[in-house]
Amino acid sequence: MLSLRIGLAAALVALTTAAAPAALAAVCHPTPPVCDKHGNCTSGVTCPGGGGHKNPGHGGGPAVPGKCYTQNPRTEVACHNSFGWWNPQADCWFRLAKPQPPKSESIWKGNTTGAIYDFTCPAMGPGTSTGGVVWLASPPPGFGGVTVTPGELAVRALASLHAPRPSTGRYPAGVLADGRPYTVVHAWTWFWTDPASFRPLTARAAEGGVWAQVTVTPAALTFTPGDGSAAVSCPGPGVAWLRGDGVWAASPAGCNFAYRHSSIHVPGQQVTAVYGIDWQVSWTGSGGATGTLPGFTTSAASTFAVAEVESLVVR
């Protein structure tokens, strides 16, 4: 039988990650372009079986290093030709308009930064194309030979981000005469983490004109008791116990668990509880791209006795 007194405790930080795919087909070849005074070009593009056209600046899809493809149907195209650089999100070639039109023209949409680009896209039938001019704040994906997608950069950004482990705050939390930390059977065991470990984090990755910013957001604090019971959770970091909360009160944050048996009969007469922070992952990227990545959990363990109280002294 274990007897004891009440006190309190805490501790600290670390990380986790994910990755991407491939395929092929026939190559599209452009015929010489016919250009207007702004360098906006249209011409034939010979694509066996045709190509697919999307509006500039949207879409996505897997990349293959050193190769470029239309998205639907998947057809290999030149990564660079007289039309410019292939944009894998828009399914079009882009190049800087030369000369750039005066900034008073409507194509600038009132902007004074960025640049005007010509774009040429394989159309739905072989030997045809569509195109035009567009203002962009930054170089489009693929420009200058960069063919990475925002989704791939989001994975890179996540790999660079170090999400913290939870600290292992607990009440009751004192030390028995033999030096072991403890909690009390049948009482509410509060659990919490340092609020600094429970906040959104961001990371960014860019290559050429393509970028992605990933945000990891804490969704729940979990507590796996270590006695065979199922994990419990609460939506925030929990709160630390204070003397004014009362000796046997439940946590106002709902972050608590009641052990039904003491640990006197388990190996070492202690349990090992695991604290976890569940993280959700979302990202935004160039060209208006958005998405999510699989969530993950960072965790930390705490070992302590679950004691039965014969006599209790509160100081």
N, C-alpha and C positions, 0 to 999 in steps of 0.2 A: 504494500500500500504506500502511495507517495503522498506526502503532505508538503505545503508550500506557502509562498507569499506572492502578492501581485506587484508588478512593475511595468516597464515598457521598452521597445527596441526598434532598429532599422538597418539598411545597407545599399549597393549601386551597379553599372552599364555594359553594351556590345552590338550584333548584326545578322543578315540573310539575302537571297536572289532568284534568277530565271534566263531563257534564250530562243532561235529562229530556223527556215526551209529552202525549195528548188523545182526545175523542169525545162523544155525547149520546143522549137518549131522552125519554120522557114524565115528567112531574113527579108525585111522590107528595104527597098532601094528607092530614093527620091529621084525624080527627073528634075532638070534645071528649073529653078523657081522664077516666077514673074513677080516683080516687086513694085509697090507704089512709092511715092516720094518719101514716105516715112520708113521705108524698108519692110513694110508689111507684105509678106510673100504668100502666094498660093501656087500650087503646082501638082502634078501627078505624083503619087507614091505607089509603087508597085509592091503589093503585099500578097503573096499567094494565099488565097483563102480569105483576104480582107483583114481589117483591123477593127479596133473599138475606140470610140471617141467619148471623152468625158469633158466637162467644163474645166478650164484651167484652175489649178489650185486646190482640187478636191480628190478624194479617193485614197488608195493605198495598195497594199499587196506585197508579197515576198520578193526580195531581191536576190539575184545570183551574182556574186562578185565577178566583175569584168563583162557581164552580159546585161542587155536591156530587153524588156518585153512589154508588149501591150497586155492589158489585163483580161479582156474578154472579147474574142478568144485569145488565148495566150500565144503570141506570135513574136519571135525575136525581131528586134529592130536595131538599127545602128545607134550606138550610144551618142555619137557625134557625127554630124554631116553638115551640108551647106545650110540646113534649116536651123542649126544650133545644137544644143544639148538636150537629150531626152529627159523629160520629167516623168518619172514612174507613177506619180500620183494623178497627173492630168492626162496621161497618154498622149503627150504632144512634145514636139521639139521647141525649145525656147532660145532666143538670142536677143541681145540688146539691139533696140532700134537705132539705126545710124543714118542720119544724125538724130539725136533726141528732139522731138517736137518742142516748140516753145511751151513754157509752163503755163501760159495763158490759155492753151487749148483744153477743151473739155476732157480729153483723155486722161489728164492729170487729176481730175476730180478734186481740184483745189489743193492738192498736195504739192509740197515744195521739196520733199525728199523722196527717196526711192528712185525708180527708173521705169521707163516704158520698154516693154518687151514685145517682140514679134513672136507669135506661136503658130505652129503648123502641126496639124494632127491627121494621122491616117483616118479616113472616113470608113463607112461600112462596106463600101465596094472596092474591089481591087483597081488600082490605077487612079484613084481619086484622093482628095485631101480637103480639109477645111482649115481655117485659120483666122487670124486677126491680130489686133494689138491690145495690150492690157497694161495697166499700171500695177506694179508690185512694190511693196515696201522694202523687200529684200530679195536677193536672187532666189529663184525657184528651186525646188529639189532637183538634183541631177545637174544643175548648172556648173560648168567647169569640171565635169566628170564625176561629181559626187552623186552616187546612185542609192545611198542609204535612205531608208524611209523613217518618218517620225516614230513609228512603232518600234523599229529596231533601236533607235536612239533612246526611246523610253526605257527599254530593257537595260541599255548601257547606264543610263542615269540611275536606275534603281540599284544596279550593282555597285555604284559609287557611294550610295547612301548608307550610313551607319545608324540604324534604329536602336535605341537603348533597350536594355533589359529592364524589367521592373525591379525596384528596390523591394525588400521583403518586410515591410512594416507589419507588425502583428500586436494584438492585445487580446488576452493577457500575455505578458512577456517578461518574465523574470528569470532568475537562475536558481536551480535547486542546490541543496547543500553539496551535491557531488559535482557541481559545475555545469549540469545540463540545462539548457533553456527549456521553458515549458509553456503550455497553455492548460486550460482547465476543462475537464469533461463536463458535458451538458450545458456549459456556459456558452454565450456567443463569443466566438473567436473572430475579432475584427481583422481584416486584411486590407492593406493599402500599398500604394506605390508613391514615390515622390512625384508631385504634379509636374515637375520639370521633365519627367520621362514620359509623360502622357500628353503630348502635343503634336500637331501636324509638323511634318518636315518636308522639305522640297529639295530636289536636285535637278540639274539641267545638263544636257549634252547637246552638242552642235557639231555639224560637219558641213563645210561650205555654207550654202544658204538654207540647210535643213536643220531644224532644232526640235527638241522635245523637253518638256518639263514634267517631271513626275512628282506627285504629292502622295505621301503616305500619311494616313489619318488613323489614330487609335480609335478602335470601335468598342472594345470591352477589356476589362481586367478580369482574368480568370484565376481561380484558386482550386487546384486539385489537392484534396486533403491528405492523400497518402495513406489512408486507412482502408482503401477499397471503395469508398463512396465516390459517386459521380462528381465531376467538377461543377462548381458554381461560378457565377459571373455577375458583374455589375457594369453599367455603361460608362462609368467614369473612373478616376484614379482611387476612389475611396477617400476617407478622411482619417487622420490620425486620432487615436483616443486621447481625450483630455480628462483630468481628474473630475471636472465639473459634469462630465457625461454620465457619471454613475458607474459603479463597479460592474453591474451585470446588464447594462443597457445594450440594446441592439444598435448597430451602426446606422446613423441616419442616412448614409449613402447606400444602404442595402448590401454593403460588402461584408458579409459575415457568414460563418458556418458554425454549427454546433456538433462537436464530436460526441458520439453516443457511447463510446467505450474508452477506457484508459488504455495507454500503450504498455501497461505493465507486462502483458503476455506476448508482445511482439519482439522479434530479434533486436537486441540493443535497447529495448524498452523505449523506442522513439519512432516517430513517423517522419517521413520526408515529404513535405508539401511543395508543390510546384506552382509558382506564380507565373502568369503569362499575360502579355499584352497582344491582343489580336489587332493586326493592322490591315486596313483596306488601301488599295493602290489604284490611283487614277492618273491620267496624263493628258496633256494638251500639246499640240505641236504646230509646226508651220503648215500653212495652207488650210487652217481651220480643223486639222485632224484632232480627234479626241479618242480616248479609249480607256480600258481598265486592264490591269494585270492581276494575276492570282495573288490573293492576300497571303499573309504569313504571320507567324507568332514568334516573339522573342520571349525568353523565359529565364527564370532563376529559381533555385531550390533553397529551401530552409528546413533544417532538421531540428526537431524538438520533441520533448516528452508531452504526453497528454495525461495530466495528473488528476487524481481524485483529491478533493479537498476535505481534510479532517478538521483543520483549524486554519483560520484566515486572518492575517494581520495586514491592514492597509495603513501605510505611513504617508 
